Each structure stands twice: as structure tokens, then as C-alpha cells.
Amino acid sequence: MTTTDTQAEDLRNSLIDHIREAGHLHSSSIERALRTVPRHLFVPEATLQEAYANKAITTKPGPEGGRPASCASQPTVVAMMLGQLDARPGDRVLEIGAGTGYNAALLAELVGASGEVTTVDIAPDVSRQAQLALEATGYGRVHVVTGDGVRGAPEHAPYQRIIVTVGPWDLPPAWLHQLAPGGRLVVPLHWRGQARSVAFVHENGVLQARDSQLCGFIPMIGEGQDGERTGRIAEGVALYWDRDQPIDVEALQGVLEEPGTTVWSGASVVPNESTDRIWLRLTGTEPGTCRFAAAPDAINSDLCSPAFAYRSPGVVEGDSLAYLTLRGPEPDAVERRWELGAIGHGPAGAQLAERVCDQIRAWDRDRTEQPVITAYLAGVPLGELAGGQVMDKQFTRLVVAPHTRCGSLPMITAGRRTRMRS
Ligand SMILES: C[S@@+](CC[C@H](N)C(=O)[O-])C[C@H]1O[C@@H](n2cnc3c(N)ncnc32)[C@H](O)[C@@H]1O
């Protein structure tokens, strides 16, 4: 072993120790795979320290000022998603988004010699690089395909597991068709301005979620993936919503300059405690749920006071809106807790703020509750759907209901909840 190999192994082991302590390791087989695959050989332009930091590494820049076109995902996200996927020896696995090839190598370790891994990337230069790195590290048996992942990879289907490592707005029918009955699809899906890594199980032609975790991924390009809409409602304040929502930013111009109504929920959090399931609950109860994004200038000038500058849940109804806010503890408070609330503007603003607070309180009663998320193929009659909010995408009808479902498969235990990026 060279000095570099030993150094790399030490750094790799420290990184995996960190992932374990953060609560993102869910099996000894995933731990073994992470300790085995040499991540630094998949990101040759990074230093050893960069390769083994818990960070995403850009490997192909995107347009000026935009998100990268390709990257190696953050290691805690990789571990969390592999936990959701639960790939077993002998499985046939499809990955959409080959990137560096690193995750495909981990999958190859997990499925072993009797399994099969296929990975697809839309960018020929990226898939070529992934192929070279996989061959150089002894994982040349992985099938690397160049093409739009929207079509899956029918030549190696059916798959027991499909993992998507780029952020789609919709679930193309090919994924459902190529997933074996009872198989799992793990996908960082975008809806109502947020992105969650959802672990779906294929049950009778329907995808039923078993778990979902907040995450952030570079958006998928390709057919049917351009369903998110965005618009400005004031200087430095934008909303993000889906194309099936009748949100009209023209009707909201000037609404933040009008006096608002603040409602406090009584529920509170400590620093870094996650509130992402409030947003998830809102997507299952409020048809106008969206993302409220404010630049620092808009906050510093007291135009608005969202809980998180660029990423707070908001709810729009016609010419009114409400968004999540929080207030810090009194200077002499014994416990450093932040109370959650909502600020509403416009004719129905106060009512909307009350409704957001109702959902904060419902979340507070059981913060571990997993809403029911079901994806049907588009066109399924409304009468055949599970109860909840229906979101129509191009290929899928997504239904979210804010109650726990007692499924036949156990829920996956979540690690410590922090916002994670790909
Ligand atoms: C976050 S990277 C994937 C990371 C990768 N799994 C790894 O281990 O390094 C996302 C990749 O998805 C690819 N991508 C984007 N849209 C795609 C599509 N429609 N089909 C297939 N790949 C796509 C990008 O080219 C990029 O390489």
C-alpha cells in the first residue's frame, strides 16, 4: 500500500465514522461498501481532503451562476438514500444519474457478483468518465448507458431496485414499468417547492411511499421535467410552485407591503432541529402550498420575516398568502427555543396563517408521523385514489395525505434530520 492509499483509507474511515454518528448508516453492508469504495478515484480533480469531506463535489459546472451540471453527491445523502433503497445481494439495480460512477460502485458492492448494476447518464462526457473510473477501480461489470433516464434502461429490466440520483419533477412511466412488483424506487422528487428523497414500493401498479427525507438535488433535465414555476411578488421575494396550481403572482404584487397578521403556534424548535415535515404536511392539506424565497435585503428591510430565507413553506390563495416564520427566545430565557408561527398578508392572510399554524400544531403532536404519499399513473380516475391532496404532473398523479399509514413494510428509521444537498 502506498502512503496515498493509507492516507485515503484513514480519511475514508473518518468520513464513515462521521456518517454513522450523524445517524445515516442503516446497515452493516452499506457501511462495508462505503469503507471499501475509494471515493477519491471517482473525483480525480479533488484533493484527498476534498474527496473525503462530507460535501458534494462539482465535477462539471452548469451555466454561469446556476447549479452544477454534474457532481458527486454529499456522502451523508448517498448513505441515507442507500438505506432507503435496501439493495440486497443478487438484485438487479438501475441508477438514473451515473455522475462520477461512485454510487454505481457502491451498488455493485451491495448486490455482489450475483447482482447486476446499470447506470444511466444523459451527458456522454459524464457517462464516459464514469465508465473509465468504474473500470479503473475494478467495477467494470457495471453497465454504463448514455441516454435520457426518463426512458430507464429496458435492456436490463426488470429491476428489483431503482435509485434516482438527480432531482426529477415527475416520475416517468418507464420507471414503474421496469420496476419488478414489490421492488423499490428511491427518488428525490420535487413537489410544492420542496424536494424529498422518497422510498416508494411498487404495489399493484401503484407506487406507495414507505419513507421520505428532505434533500436537495440538481434538477433532472429531459422530457416532462420542467413543471416547476417561479415568479417574483416583490423586490427580492419569489415563489416556486407547480404547473397544476392556479397561482397568479400578478394578484400578489404589493401584498407584502400591506399590514400582515402574525399567528404563533406554541410549538418550538431548538437550533438545527428540522421542521421539514411541516412543509410535507402542508402539501397534503393545502392546495396552495409553495416555496417562499426571500433575499437578505428583503428580510433586512423588514419586508418579510420567513423562518428560513430562501426556503420556507408558503400557502397562497388568490390574492392572499401566508408563510412560516419563527421568533427567538427572550434574552433571559432558560431554554434556547424558537417558536414557530405564520405571517399572513392579503384579504385572507389571517385565515391562511391560522391554517398554517393548525398544521404546525398537528406536526408538533407527533413529529415522527410519516404522511401517506402515493403515485399513480396520470389519468387514474379521481374516485380510485387514496384520500389527500391530488397533484397532477405530466405522467403521474401524486397524492399526499397527512396521516400515518400502517403498511406491510416497516418504515425506515430516519437519521438526524438536517438539510442535505446532492
Ligand atoms: C448528482 S449527479 C449524480 C451523482 C452520481 N450518482 C455519483 O455517484 O457521482 C446527477 C447526474 O444526473 C445526470 N442527469 C441529469 N438529467 C438526466 C437524465 N434525464 N437522465 C440521466 N441522467 C441525467 C447529470 O448529467 C449528472 O451527471
The ligand as an ORCA input file, in Angstrom:
! r2SCAN-3c Opt
* xyz 0 1
  C     -25.839     14.405     -8.758
  S     -25.217     13.743    -10.228
  C     -25.220     12.017     -9.897
  C     -24.196     11.574     -8.906
  C     -23.754     10.142     -9.105
  N     -24.770      9.185     -8.733
  C     -22.439      9.828     -8.428
  O     -22.352      8.851     -7.668
  O     -21.471     10.569     -8.673
  C     -26.578     13.868    -11.337
  C     -26.316     13.372    -12.752
  O     -27.572     13.235    -13.397
  C     -27.385     13.459    -14.785
  N     -28.700     13.712    -15.417
  C     -29.429     14.852    -15.472
  N     -30.582     14.630    -16.137
  C     -30.576     13.329    -16.523
  C     -31.465     12.498    -17.264
  N     -32.620     12.976    -17.772
  N     -31.124     11.218    -17.452
  C     -29.956     10.704    -16.978
  N     -29.071     11.444    -16.292
  C     -29.366     12.726    -16.055
  C     -26.402     14.603    -14.833
  O     -25.703     14.613    -16.092
  C     -25.491     14.290    -13.636
  O     -24.336     13.616    -14.059
*
